[in-house]
Amino acid sequence: MANEKVQARIEPAPRPAAAPEPEPAPRPDAQAVAAAPSEVTVREEAPQPGAWTRLSTWFATTFPHSRNAVLGGICGLVVALLLFSVGLLKTLVIALLVTIGVACGQYADGDPKLVNLVRELMKRR
């Protein structure tokens, strides 16, 4: 038995037969138009919430009492990945540029909290 060679052959699995696609059910609007062509009703669909709204809603329901802790953890993960991938100096430059971008955005919105903080720090010296 020790001298016998085992031969195995791997064959691809047979593909399942494709089921015929069912015909789509007629829409209620099409039936209404076919029944009474003189009466055309136009339905306005409710606007879908944007990606930011959906993400914010999911975040609030998933982490109801620890939103800041989770955001801090995500920020820490991003900083750690940047430190390991691009290095300390480049990570500090990225952080500085992001801070400048946030300050410019706040200034454009009319609520320059970061600019006021820098001004207060400069006055104390």
Residue frames as a rotation matrix with the C-alpha (Angstrom) as fourth column:
MET 1
0.557 0.830 0.000 0.00
0.830 -0.557 0.000 0.00
0.000 0.000 -1.000 0.00
ALA 2
0.363 -0.472 -0.804 2.83
0.269 -0.773 0.575 2.40
-0.892 -0.425 -0.154 0.68
ASN 3
-0.693 -0.708 0.134 4.04
0.296 -0.110 0.949 2.21
-0.657 0.697 0.286 -2.90
GLU 4
-0.058 0.751 0.658 0.67
0.997 0.071 0.008 2.98
-0.041 0.656 -0.753 -4.48
LYS 5
-0.979 -0.203 -0.011 0.19
0.200 -0.972 0.126 6.46
-0.036 0.122 0.992 -5.93
VAL 6
-0.105 0.971 -0.212 -3.06
0.713 -0.075 -0.697 8.24
-0.694 -0.225 -0.684 -5.30
GLN 7
-0.915 -0.111 0.388 -4.42
0.373 -0.596 0.711 10.09
0.152 0.796 0.586 -8.27
ALA 8
-0.136 0.881 -0.453 -7.17
0.640 -0.271 -0.719 12.64
-0.756 -0.387 -0.527 -7.88
ARG 9
-0.712 0.009 0.702 -8.92
0.617 -0.469 0.632 14.64
0.335 0.883 0.328 -10.53
ILE 10
-0.495 0.531 -0.688 -10.71
0.331 -0.617 -0.714 17.87
-0.804 -0.581 0.129 -9.74
GLU 11
-0.544 0.432 0.719 -13.61
0.777 -0.063 0.626 18.68
0.316 0.899 -0.302 -12.00
PRO 12
-0.931 0.266 0.250 -15.55
-0.311 -0.936 -0.164 21.93
0.191 -0.231 0.954 -12.00
ALA 13
-0.617 0.778 0.115 -18.96
0.254 0.335 -0.907 21.78
-0.745 -0.531 -0.405 -10.39
PRO 14
-0.490 0.508 0.709 -21.89
0.838 0.049 0.544 21.73
0.242 0.860 -0.449 -12.80
ARG 15
-0.981 0.172 0.088 -23.58
-0.183 -0.975 -0.129 25.07
0.064 -0.143 0.988 -13.19
PRO 16
-0.456 0.886 0.081 -27.20
0.415 0.292 -0.862 25.27
-0.787 -0.360 -0.501 -12.07
ALA 17
-0.380 0.428 0.820 -29.78
0.889 -0.077 0.452 25.82
0.256 0.901 -0.351 -14.76
ALA 18
-1.000 0.008 -0.004 -30.76
-0.007 -0.981 -0.195 29.47
-0.006 -0.195 0.981 -15.01
ALA 19
-0.308 0.948 -0.082 -34.31
0.741 0.185 -0.646 30.11
-0.597 -0.259 -0.759 -13.90
PRO 20
-0.267 0.263 0.927 -36.39
0.781 -0.504 0.368 32.13
0.565 0.822 -0.071 -16.34
GLU 21
-0.984 -0.115 -0.133 -36.82
0.170 -0.823 -0.543 35.70
-0.047 -0.557 0.829 -15.23
PRO 22
-0.154 0.986 -0.070 -40.36
0.898 0.110 -0.425 36.53
-0.411 -0.128 -0.902 -14.17
GLU 23
-0.222 0.154 0.963 -42.04
0.654 -0.709 0.264 39.30
0.723 0.689 0.057 -16.06
PRO 24
-0.979 -0.167 -0.117 -42.21
0.197 -0.640 -0.743 42.51
0.049 -0.750 0.659 -14.05
ALA 25
-0.170 0.961 -0.218 -45.56
0.923 0.078 -0.377 43.32
-0.346 -0.265 -0.900 -12.54
PRO 26
-0.073 0.187 0.980 -47.26
0.646 -0.740 0.189 46.27
0.760 0.646 -0.067 -14.16
ARG 27
-0.931 -0.307 -0.200 -46.94
0.356 -0.629 -0.692 49.48
0.086 -0.715 0.694 -12.23
PRO 28
-0.154 0.928 -0.338 -50.07
0.809 -0.078 -0.583 51.00
-0.568 -0.363 -0.739 -10.71
ASP 29
-0.242 0.031 -0.970 -49.43
-0.265 -0.963 0.035 54.23
-0.933 0.266 0.241 -12.64
ALA 30
-0.943 -0.145 -0.300 -49.46
-0.325 0.198 0.925 52.33
-0.074 0.969 -0.234 -15.94
GLN 31
-0.633 0.774 0.003 -52.78
0.773 0.632 0.053 50.66
0.039 0.036 -0.999 -15.06
ALA 32
-0.034 0.630 -0.776 -54.33
0.501 -0.661 -0.559 53.99
-0.865 -0.407 -0.293 -14.08
VAL 33
-0.484 -0.208 -0.850 -53.21
-0.521 -0.712 0.471 55.57
-0.703 0.671 0.236 -17.33
ALA 34
-0.989 0.125 -0.073 -54.50
0.019 0.612 0.790 52.63
0.143 0.781 -0.608 -19.38
ALA 35
-0.411 0.893 -0.184 -57.87
0.883 0.341 -0.322 52.71
-0.224 -0.295 -0.929 -17.63
ALA 36
0.719 0.637 -0.277 -58.39
0.574 -0.769 -0.281 56.44
-0.392 0.043 -0.919 -17.92
PRO 37
-0.098 -0.851 0.515 -56.05
0.988 -0.145 -0.051 58.08
0.118 0.504 0.855 -20.45
SER 38
0.309 0.243 0.919 -57.58
0.309 -0.940 0.145 61.52
0.899 0.240 -0.366 -19.86
GLU 39
0.928 0.003 0.372 -56.63
-0.343 -0.380 0.859 61.46
0.144 -0.925 -0.352 -16.17
VAL 40
0.278 -0.910 -0.309 -52.87
0.384 0.400 -0.832 61.42
0.881 0.112 0.460 -15.75
THR 41
0.991 -0.012 0.134 -51.59
-0.129 -0.376 0.917 61.57
0.040 -0.926 -0.374 -12.23
VAL 42
0.215 -0.976 -0.036 -47.98
-0.054 0.025 -0.998 62.32
0.975 0.217 -0.047 -11.54
ARG 43
0.917 0.027 -0.397 -46.54
0.380 0.241 0.893 61.02
0.120 -0.970 0.211 -8.30
GLU 44
0.362 -0.837 0.410 -43.71
-0.572 -0.547 -0.611 62.89
0.736 -0.013 -0.677 -6.75
GLU 45
0.458 -0.289 -0.841 -41.39
0.575 0.817 0.033 60.57
0.678 -0.499 0.540 -4.89
ALA 46
0.987 -0.151 -0.061 -40.05
-0.030 -0.539 0.842 61.71
-0.161 -0.829 -0.536 -1.56
PRO 47
0.455 -0.884 -0.109 -36.42
-0.609 -0.220 -0.762 62.75
0.649 0.413 -0.638 -1.83
GLN 48
0.671 -0.327 -0.666 -34.00
0.528 0.841 0.119 60.17
0.521 -0.431 0.737 -0.51
PRO 49
0.914 -0.391 -0.112 -31.76
-0.157 -0.592 0.790 61.32
-0.375 -0.705 -0.602 2.32
GLY 50
0.558 -0.779 -0.287 -28.16
-0.645 -0.190 -0.740 61.97
0.522 0.598 -0.608 1.39
ALA 51
0.263 -0.561 -0.785 -25.24
0.306 0.820 -0.483 59.77
0.915 -0.113 0.387 2.30
TRP 52
-0.732 -0.575 0.365 -24.20
-0.117 -0.422 -0.899 62.04
0.671 -0.701 0.242 5.16
THR 53
-0.106 0.793 0.599 -27.71
-0.959 -0.242 0.150 61.92
0.264 -0.559 0.786 6.68
ARG 54
0.736 0.365 -0.570 -27.86
-0.294 0.931 0.218 58.13
0.610 0.007 0.793 6.42
LEU 55
-0.121 -0.874 -0.471 -24.37
0.358 0.404 -0.842 57.79
0.926 -0.271 0.264 7.94
SER 56
-0.709 -0.117 0.695 -25.23
-0.484 -0.636 -0.601 60.18
0.513 -0.762 0.395 10.77
THR 57
0.322 0.910 0.261 -28.46
-0.896 0.204 0.395 58.32
0.306 -0.361 0.881 11.52
TRP 58
0.620 -0.160 -0.768 -26.69
0.089 0.987 -0.134 54.94
0.780 0.015 0.626 11.49
PHE 59
-0.464 -0.886 0.002 -23.93
0.176 -0.094 -0.980 56.31
0.868 -0.455 0.199 13.72
ALA 60
-0.481 0.342 0.807 -26.42
-0.790 -0.568 -0.230 57.74
0.380 -0.748 0.544 16.23
THR 61
0.630 0.776 0.025 -28.39
-0.724 0.575 0.382 54.47
0.282 -0.259 0.924 16.46
THR 62
0.528 -0.484 -0.698 -25.34
0.221 0.872 -0.437 52.21
0.820 0.076 0.567 16.59
PHE 63
-0.473 -0.740 -0.478 -23.32
0.751 -0.054 -0.659 54.22
0.462 -0.671 0.581 19.13
PRO 64
0.450 0.810 0.376 -25.94
0.537 -0.582 0.610 56.20
0.713 -0.072 -0.697 21.09
HIS 65
0.996 -0.004 -0.085 -23.86
0.071 -0.526 0.848 57.15
-0.048 -0.851 -0.524 24.15
SER 66
0.308 -0.952 -0.003 -20.30
0.363 0.115 0.925 56.86
-0.879 -0.285 0.381 22.90
ARG 67
0.923 0.126 0.364 -20.20
0.385 -0.262 -0.885 58.98
-0.016 0.957 -0.290 19.76
ASN 68
0.735 -0.676 0.064 -17.13
-0.668 -0.736 -0.111 60.99
0.122 0.038 -0.992 20.75
ALA 69
0.177 -0.677 0.714 -15.24
-0.487 0.570 0.661 57.92
-0.855 -0.465 -0.229 21.92
VAL 70
0.455 0.037 0.890 -15.84
0.591 0.734 -0.333 56.16
-0.666 0.678 0.312 18.60
LEU 71
0.962 -0.119 0.244 -14.87
0.116 -0.632 -0.766 59.25
0.246 0.766 -0.594 16.60
GLY 72
0.516 -0.820 0.250 -11.71
-0.820 -0.387 0.422 59.58
-0.250 -0.422 -0.871 18.69
GLY 73
0.181 -0.410 0.894 -10.90
-0.036 0.905 0.423 55.93
-0.983 -0.109 0.149 18.03
ILE 74
0.735 0.130 0.666 -11.39
0.636 0.211 -0.743 56.39
-0.237 0.969 0.072 14.30
CYS 75
0.887 -0.448 0.112 -9.16
-0.380 -0.846 -0.373 59.48
0.262 0.289 -0.921 14.32
GLY 76
0.309 -0.794 0.524 -6.52
-0.699 0.184 0.691 57.58
-0.645 -0.580 -0.498 16.28
LEU 77
0.374 -0.115 0.920 -6.63
0.423 0.904 -0.060 54.75
-0.825 0.412 0.387 13.77
VAL 78
0.920 -0.010 0.392 -6.20
0.361 -0.368 -0.857 57.17
0.152 0.930 -0.335 10.87
VAL 79
0.674 -0.716 0.183 -3.24
-0.737 -0.666 0.110 58.86
0.043 -0.209 -0.977 12.58
ALA 80
0.225 -0.597 0.770 -1.63
-0.357 0.685 0.635 55.49
-0.907 -0.418 -0.059 13.35
LEU 81
0.582 0.034 0.812 -2.03
0.639 0.599 -0.483 54.34
-0.503 0.800 0.327 9.76
LEU 82
0.939 -0.253 0.232 -0.54
-0.034 -0.741 -0.671 57.60
0.342 0.622 -0.704 8.50
LEU 83
0.509 -0.790 0.343 2.39
-0.784 -0.260 0.564 57.36
-0.356 -0.556 -0.751 10.90
PHE 84
0.141 -0.457 0.878 3.21
-0.005 0.887 0.462 53.82
-0.990 -0.070 0.123 9.82
SER 85
0.556 0.142 0.819 2.67
0.738 0.369 -0.565 54.40
-0.382 0.919 0.100 6.11
VAL 86
0.701 -0.238 0.672 4.11
0.401 -0.648 -0.648 57.86
0.589 0.724 -0.359 5.41
GLY 87
-0.317 -0.901 -0.295 6.19
0.772 -0.064 -0.633 58.70
0.551 -0.429 0.716 8.47
LEU 88
-0.063 0.254 -0.965 6.13
0.908 -0.386 -0.161 61.28
-0.413 -0.887 -0.207 11.26
LEU 89
-0.757 -0.313 -0.573 7.08
0.148 -0.937 0.317 64.42
-0.636 0.156 0.756 9.33
LYS 90
-0.886 0.461 0.048 4.59
-0.007 -0.116 0.993 63.85
0.463 0.880 0.106 6.50
THR 91
-0.154 0.851 -0.502 1.86
0.885 0.345 0.313 63.01
0.439 -0.396 -0.806 9.04
LEU 92
-0.245 0.013 -0.969 2.52
0.698 -0.692 -0.185 66.29
-0.673 -0.722 0.161 10.87
VAL 93
-0.959 -0.086 -0.269 2.36
-0.124 -0.727 0.675 68.21
-0.254 0.681 0.687 7.57
ILE 94
-0.596 0.802 -0.046 -0.97
0.374 0.328 0.868 66.50
0.710 0.500 -0.495 6.74
ALA 95
-0.035 0.582 -0.813 -2.34
0.999 0.008 -0.038 67.37
-0.016 -0.813 -0.582 10.21
LEU 96
-0.581 -0.253 -0.774 -1.22
0.332 -0.941 0.059 71.00
-0.743 -0.223 0.631 9.82
LEU 97
-0.976 0.203 -0.079 -2.84
-0.153 -0.381 0.912 71.30
0.155 0.902 0.403 6.38
VAL 98
-0.325 0.903 -0.279 -6.09
0.696 0.429 0.576 69.72
0.640 -0.007 -0.768 7.61
THR 99
-0.120 0.234 -0.965 -6.15
0.884 -0.418 -0.211 72.17
-0.452 -0.878 -0.156 10.53
ILE 100
-0.833 -0.203 -0.514 -5.60
-0.025 -0.916 0.401 75.11
-0.552 0.347 0.758 8.16
GLY 101
-0.822 0.569 0.009 -8.40
0.111 0.144 0.983 73.79
0.558 0.810 -0.181 5.94
VAL 102
-0.093 0.793 -0.602 -10.77
0.959 0.234 0.159 73.53
0.267 -0.563 -0.783 8.90
ALA 103
-0.370 -0.105 -0.923 -9.86
0.557 -0.820 -0.130 77.07
-0.743 -0.562 0.362 9.97
CYS 104
-0.978 0.010 -0.207 -10.51
-0.170 -0.610 0.774 78.41
-0.119 0.793 0.598 6.46
GLY 105
-0.549 0.825 -0.132 -13.85
0.448 0.424 0.787 76.58
0.706 0.373 -0.602 6.34
GLN 106
-0.050 0.504 -0.862 -14.89
0.983 -0.126 -0.131 77.96
-0.175 -0.854 -0.489 9.71
TYR 107
-0.658 -0.259 -0.707 -13.87
0.214 -0.965 0.154 81.45
-0.722 -0.050 0.690 8.64
ALA 108
-0.945 0.326 -0.036 -15.91
-0.107 -0.204 0.973 81.13
0.310 0.923 0.227 5.42
ASP 109
-0.276 0.882 -0.381 -18.92
0.740 0.448 0.501 79.89
0.613 -0.144 -0.777 7.43
GLY 110
0.085 0.280 0.956 -18.72
-0.248 -0.924 0.292 82.97
0.965 -0.262 -0.009 9.66
ASP 111
0.951 0.204 0.231 -17.80
-0.276 0.228 0.934 81.02
0.137 -0.952 0.273 12.79
PRO 112
0.333 -0.918 -0.213 -13.98
-0.237 0.137 -0.962 81.25
0.912 0.371 -0.172 13.08
LYS 113
0.987 0.078 0.143 -13.49
-0.158 0.238 0.958 79.34
0.041 -0.968 0.247 16.35
LEU 114
0.556 -0.831 0.027 -10.03
0.822 0.555 0.125 78.08
-0.119 -0.048 0.992 15.43
VAL 115
-0.006 -0.533 0.846 -8.90
0.535 -0.717 -0.447 81.52
0.845 0.450 0.289 14.19
ASN 116
0.581 0.281 0.764 -10.13
-0.424 -0.697 0.578 83.10
0.695 -0.660 -0.286 17.42
LEU 117
0.958 -0.273 -0.088 -8.29
0.241 0.600 0.763 80.44
-0.155 -0.752 0.640 19.43
VAL 118
0.167 -0.942 0.290 -5.03
0.950 0.075 -0.302 81.23
0.263 0.327 0.908 17.63
ARG 119
0.101 -0.079 0.992 -5.58
0.080 -0.993 -0.088 84.97
0.992 0.089 -0.094 18.18
GLU 120
0.888 0.276 0.368 -6.15
-0.335 -0.159 0.929 84.38
0.315 -0.948 -0.049 21.92
LEU 121
0.735 -0.670 -0.106 -2.99
0.649 0.649 0.398 82.28
-0.198 -0.362 0.911 22.14
MET 122
-0.025 -0.756 0.654 -0.98
0.792 -0.414 -0.449 85.00
0.610 0.507 0.609 20.39
LYS 123
0.417 0.249 0.874 -2.34
-0.188 -0.917 0.351 87.75
0.889 -0.310 -0.336 22.71
ARG 124
0.998 0.006 -0.055 -1.22
0.051 0.283 0.958 85.87
0.021 -0.959 0.282 25.82
ARG 125
0.347 -0.938 0.011 2.42
0.936 0.347 0.056 85.89
-0.056 -0.009 0.998 24.74
